[in-house]
Amino acid sequence: MEANARWVALTAVAPVAWGANYFVTHEFLPAGSPLYGAALRALPAGLVLLALCRWRRPHGAWWWRSAVLGSLNVSVFFVLVYVASQLLPTSVAATVMAVSPLTMTLIAWPLVSEQPRTAHLSGAVVGLAGVCLMLLTGAEGVSVPGVLASAAAMLVSSFGHILTKRWSAHADVLASTAWQLTAGGLFLLPVAAVVEGPPPALSTPALVAFGYVSLAATALAFTAWFTGLRHLPAGTVGLIGLLNPVTGVLLGTTVAREALTGQQLCGLVLVLAGVVLGRPTRAGRRGTGRTPAQPGSHPRPARDPSPSRSRPR
């Protein structure tokens, strides 16, 4: 249980950083440049992680896996999050993403053979009820395109994260994360140049904000998140992700001075209750983080240090 608590604490770094990312993007980053915004978030983070893992190159299947995961987890996801952050209040943008625990739990069933546990489903339902209370307040000015962008980001990231869990069972987390971010950033740069023209001029606050978004909310957060996906059930990791909207709502109300109604406060309590309901147990830990081998493959006694040498799927 102590080991589980450590993995939960490490994984929680990611949703807290992502919840703050909505506020930083909304307040400090240039509007109207989601492609450049996503590229400047991903590419520096990927290069920093590559330097930390000594520029270990992918080989074999990990070339196309990095491209696929980089497209889902980085290129498409970051652009949608940037759009949602610009169009929605911080609290609303973060809250929509809280539907991901239920989505991740259901996607993990066919992809990584993790049958949904009652605790995960109960926690997801309770958390979803809290999300509805926080979101459906009848407040004016909620952008429908912004909500759709946030919902699409939730679906894309849920699928991409479970796919990462399926493929990365024996890969080095740091290296595989680095190549996802690098690939996603490289995909975005030429598209941004064609669609948005020259890069936007950045003020000093915007540069500092990009530093936070790239290093804390991306390099650190994704490394922590993918580490959690390796060691914890996907349903548990998804529920820890509910700290994303909690952070977004708290920052929106305390820093951005967005109004927090009694209904939203009750929703916040339900979201936290959902996280507690889905916490990992000793029985639930058994067998998680493993991926069944294909016929003819041989189990490895130790984790392979290279993302390129994970067993084929």
C-alpha positions in Angstrom: 0.0 0.0 0.0 2.9 2.4 0.7 4.2 1.7 -2.8 0.7 2.4 -4.2 0.6 5.7 -2.3 3.9 6.8 -3.8 2.8 6.0 -7.3 -0.5 7.9 -6.7 1.4 10.9 -5.3 3.7 10.9 -8.3 0.9 10.6 -10.8 -1.1 13.4 -9.1 1.7 15.8 -10.2 0.4 15.6 -13.8 -3.3 16.6 -13.3 -2.4 19.4 -10.9 0.1 20.8 -13.4 -2.5 20.4 -16.2 -5.2 22.2 -14.2 -2.9 25.2 -13.7 -2.0 25.0 -17.5 -5.6 26.1 -18.4 -5.2 29.3 -16.3 -1.7 30.1 -17.7 -2.8 29.5 -21.3 -5.9 31.6 -20.9 -4.2 34.5 -19.2 -0.7 34.8 -20.7 -0.4 33.0 -24.0 -1.4 34.6 -27.3 -4.9 34.0 -28.6 -5.4 32.8 -32.2 -2.2 30.8 -32.4 -3.1 27.3 -31.2 -0.8 25.5 -33.6 2.3 27.5 -32.6 1.2 27.4 -29.0 1.0 23.6 -29.1 4.3 23.3 -30.9 6.1 25.6 -28.5 4.7 23.6 -25.6 5.8 20.2 -27.0 9.1 20.6 -28.8 11.2 22.2 -26.0 9.8 19.7 -23.5 10.7 16.8 -25.8 14.3 18.2 -26.4 14.9 18.6 -22.7 13.8 15.0 -22.0 15.9 13.7 -24.9 18.9 15.4 -23.4 18.2 13.8 -20.0 18.0 10.3 -21.6 21.2 11.0 -23.6 19.4 11.3 -27.0 18.5 7.6 -27.0 17.0 6.9 -30.4 14.0 4.7 -31.1 14.5 1.6 -33.3 12.1 -0.7 -35.1 8.5 -0.4 -34.1 9.2 2.6 -31.9 9.7 4.9 -34.9 6.0 4.6 -36.0 4.8 4.2 -32.4 6.4 7.5 -31.5 4.7 9.1 -34.5 1.3 7.7 -33.6 1.5 8.5 -29.9 3.0 11.9 -30.7 0.1 12.7 -33.0 -2.6 11.7 -30.4 -1.1 12.7 -27.1 0.7 15.8 -28.3 -0.2 17.3 -31.7 -4.0 16.9 -31.7 -4.4 17.0 -27.9 -2.3 20.2 -27.3 -4.1 22.1 -30.1 -7.5 21.2 -28.7 -6.5 22.1 -25.2 -5.1 25.5 -26.3 -8.4 26.3 -28.1 -10.5 25.2 -25.2 -8.3 27.3 -22.8 -8.7 30.4 -24.9 -12.5 30.0 -25.4 -13.6 28.9 -21.9 -13.2 30.1 -18.3 -10.4 28.2 -16.5 -12.8 26.3 -14.3 -15.1 25.2 -17.2 -12.2 24.2 -19.5 -10.7 22.0 -16.8 -14.0 20.5 -15.7 -15.0 19.1 -19.1 -11.8 16.9 -19.0 -13.0 15.2 -15.8 -15.1 12.8 -17.9 -11.8 11.1 -18.8 -11.8 8.6 -15.9 -14.9 6.8 -17.2 -13.6 7.0 -20.8 -10.2 5.6 -19.8 -11.7 2.8 -17.8 -13.8 1.7 -20.7 -11.1 2.0 -23.3 -8.6 0.0 -21.1 -10.9 -3.0 -21.1 -10.4 -4.0 -24.8 -6.9 -2.5 -25.3 -5.0 -3.7 -22.1 -7.5 -6.3 -20.8 -8.2 -4.3 -17.6 -11.8 -5.2 -16.7 -13.5 -2.3 -15.0 -13.7 -2.7 -11.2 -16.7 -1.6 -9.3 -14.6 1.0 -7.4 -13.4 2.6 -10.6 -16.9 2.7 -12.1 -18.4 4.0 -8.9 -15.7 6.7 -8.6 -16.1 7.7 -12.2 -19.9 8.0 -11.9 -19.6 10.1 -8.7 -16.9 12.2 -10.2 -19.0 12.7 -13.4 -21.9 13.8 -11.2 -19.6 16.4 -9.6 -18.5 17.6 -13.0 -22.1 18.1 -14.1 -22.8 20.1 -11.0 -19.7 22.3 -11.6 -20.4 22.8 -15.3 -24.2 23.0 -15.6 -24.6 26.1 -13.5 -26.6 28.0 -16.1 -24.0 30.6 -16.4 -23.9 32.7 -19.5 -20.9 33.0 -21.8 -19.9 29.3 -22.0 -18.6 28.8 -25.5 -20.0 25.7 -27.3 -17.0 25.4 -29.6 -14.8 25.6 -26.5 -16.7 22.8 -24.8 -16.6 20.7 -27.9 -12.8 21.3 -28.2 -12.3 20.3 -24.5 -14.5 17.2 -25.0 -12.6 16.2 -28.1 -9.3 16.7 -26.2 -10.6 14.4 -23.5 -11.5 11.6 -26.0 -8.2 11.9 -27.9 -6.0 11.9 -24.8 -7.9 9.0 -23.2 -7.3 6.8 -26.2 -3.7 7.9 -26.6 -2.9 7.3 -22.9 -4.3 3.8 -22.9 -2.4 3.1 -26.2 0.7 4.3 -24.4 0.1 1.9 -21.6 -0.4 -1.0 -24.0 2.8 -0.3 -25.9 5.2 0.9 -23.2 5.2 -1.9 -20.7 8.9 -2.6 -21.2 10.0 0.7 -22.6 12.0 3.5 -20.8 9.3 6.0 -19.7 11.6 9.0 -20.1 12.8 8.1 -23.6 9.4 7.1 -24.9 7.8 10.3 -23.5 10.6 12.4 -25.0 10.1 11.0 -28.5 6.3 11.4 -28.3 6.7 15.1 -27.4 9.5 15.7 -30.0 7.5 14.0 -32.8 4.3 15.9 -31.9 6.2 19.2 -31.9 7.9 18.5 -35.2 4.6 17.6 -36.8 3.0 20.9 -35.7 5.7 23.3 -36.8 5.3 23.1 -40.6 1.5 23.0 -40.2 1.6 26.1 -38.0 3.8 27.9 -40.6 1.4 27.2 -43.4 -1.8 27.9 -41.5 -0.9 30.7 -39.0 2.0 32.4 -40.9 5.0 33.8 -38.9 5.3 32.9 -35.2 3.5 35.4 -32.9 5.6 38.0 -31.0 5.9 36.9 -27.4 6.2 39.3 -24.5 8.3 38.5 -21.4 5.2 37.2 -19.4 4.3 35.0 -22.4 7.9 33.5 -22.5 7.7 32.8 -18.8 4.3 31.2 -19.3 5.6 29.0 -22.1 8.5 27.9 -19.8 5.9 26.7 -17.3 3.7 25.1 -19.9 6.6 23.3 -21.6 8.7 22.2 -18.6 6.2 21.7 -15.7 2.9 21.0 -17.5 4.4 18.9 -20.2 7.9 17.4 -19.6 7.4 16.8 -15.9 3.7 16.1 -16.0 3.7 13.6 -18.9 6.7 11.7 -17.4 4.8 11.4 -14.1 1.5 10.5 -15.8 3.0 7.7 -18.0 4.9 6.4 -15.0 1.6 6.1 -13.2 0.0 4.4 -16.1 2.7 1.7 -15.9 2.3 1.0 -12.2 -1.4 1.6 -11.5 -4.6 0.4 -13.1 -5.9 2.8 -15.9 -9.1 3.3 -13.9 -7.2 4.5 -10.9 -5.0 6.8 -13.0 -8.1 8.3 -14.7 -9.6 9.1 -11.3 -6.4 10.8 -10.1 -6.9 12.9 -13.3 -10.0 14.4 -11.6 -7.5 16.6 -9.7 -7.2 18.4 -13.1 -10.6 20.1 -12.8 -10.3 20.6 -9.1 -7.1 22.6 -9.7 -8.6 24.5 -12.5 -11.7 25.5 -10.5 -9.6 26.5 -7.5 -7.3 28.6 -9.6 -10.2 30.1 -11.6 -11.9 31.2 -8.4 -8.9 32.3 -6.3 -6.6 33.8 -8.9 -8.8 34.6 -11.9 -11.7 35.7 -9.6 -14.3 33.5 -11.3 -17.4 33.1 -9.1 -17.7 29.8 -7.2 -21.3 29.0 -6.4 -22.7 26.6 -3.8 -23.6 24.2 -6.6 -20.0 24.2 -7.9 -18.7 23.7 -4.4 -20.9 20.6 -4.0 -19.6 19.4 -7.4 -16.0 19.8 -6.2 -16.7 17.7 -3.2 -18.2 14.9 -5.4 -15.2 15.0 -7.7 -12.8 14.5 -4.7 -15.1 11.7 -3.4 -14.8 10.0 -6.8 -11.0 10.1 -6.5 -11.2 8.5 -3.0 -13.6 5.8 -4.2 -11.3 4.7 -6.9 -8.1 4.6 -4.9 -6.0 1.5 -5.5 -6.2 -1.4 -3.1 -3.8 -4.3 -2.5 -6.1 -6.6 -4.4 -6.5 -4.2 -7.2 -2.8 -3.8 -7.7 -2.3 -7.4 -8.6 -1.6 -7.9 -12.2 -1.7 -4.2 -13.2 0.9 -2.6 -15.4 1.5 -5.8 -17.3 0.8 -6.5 -21.0 0.2 -10.0 -22.2 2.9 -11.3 -24.5 2.3 -12.4 -28.0 2.8 -16.0 -29.0 6.4 -16.8 -29.5 7.7 -13.9 -27.4 9.9 -14.5 -24.3 9.5 -12.6 -21.0 12.3 -10.3 -20.1 13.8 -10.5 -16.6 14.4 -6.7 -16.5 12.9 -3.6 -18.0 14.5 -2.8 -21.3 16.1 0.6 -21.1 15.2 1.5 -24.7 11.7 2.4 -26.0 12.6 0.8 -29.2 12.9 -2.7 -27.7 9.5 -3.2 -26.2 7.9 -6.4 -27.2 5.9 -6.2 -30.5 2.2 -6.0 -30.3 
